Amino acid sequence: FDKNGFEQFCINYCNEKLQQLLIERTLKAEQAEYEMEGIEWEPIQYFNNKIICDLVEERHKGIISILDEECIRPGPATDLSFLEKLEEKV
């Protein structure tokens, strides 16, 4: 994209969500299983991106919820009104 827009935001969010699923379903689960079975292993350090996903999807406080609110409120919704709401809540 010449300019980052909503489409790029959605792509980035999907990538973060996929990364979170990979961490939860693979790394965390495997490491917990190794520990439970007493298998020797070297822990894999990883960044848990749940905080990023929460920033986007959290109810009433996440970016998507705030965007939804802006779209249904009376009066014209603008980029500026959306940014003001983000600054207020995030």
C-alpha positions, 0 to 999 in steps of 0.5 A, spaced: 500 500 500 502 507 498 499 509 505 497 505 511 490 504 511 484 500 514 486 494 510 493 494 512 490 494 519 486 488 518 492 484 515 496 486 521 491 484 526 490 477 522 497 476 523 497 478 530 492 473 531 495 467 528 501 468 531 497 468 538 494 462 536 501 459 534 503 461 541 497 458 545 496 452 541 503 450 539 509 453 544 505 453 550 501 447 550 508 443 548 512 446 553 506 445 558 506 437 556 514 436 556 514 439 563 508 435 566 511 429 563 518 430 566 521 431 559 528 435 559 528 441 554 530 448 553 524 453 554 523 457 548 522 464 549 517 468 546 513 474 546 506 473 548 502 478 543 496 477 547 496 485 549 496 487 542 490 483 540 487 485 546 488 492 544 485 491 538 479 486 540 477 488 547 470 490 548 468 497 550 476 499 550 479 496 544 480 499 537 475 495 533 469 497 539 471 504 539 471 504 531 464 501 532 461 506 537 464 512 532 460 509 526 453 508 530 453 515 534 449 521 531 452 526 527 458 525 522 464 521 524 471 523 522 478 521 522 479 526 528 473 524 532 475 517 532 482 519 534 480 523 539 476 517 542 482 513 541 486 518 546 480 518 551 479 510 552 486 508 550 
